[in-house]
């Protein structure tokens, strides 16, 4: 299954016209999550936001994961 997913996503991650706007969007979401993180008062929401940032950062590494770097 992983090989099929990798081959399906390779055209996306290797096309700068598609992938660069994707990276910009993910980076923007990380910045917004950091701003929310500074204002959170409940510990559960803090953990959720930290998890969101971790997931978004994993998405930033998508190209490396797909291309096997």
ABEGO torsion letter per residue (X at the ends): XAAAAAAAAAAAAABAAAAAAAAAAAAAAAAAAAAAAAABABAAAAAAAAAAAAAAAAAAAAAAAAAGX
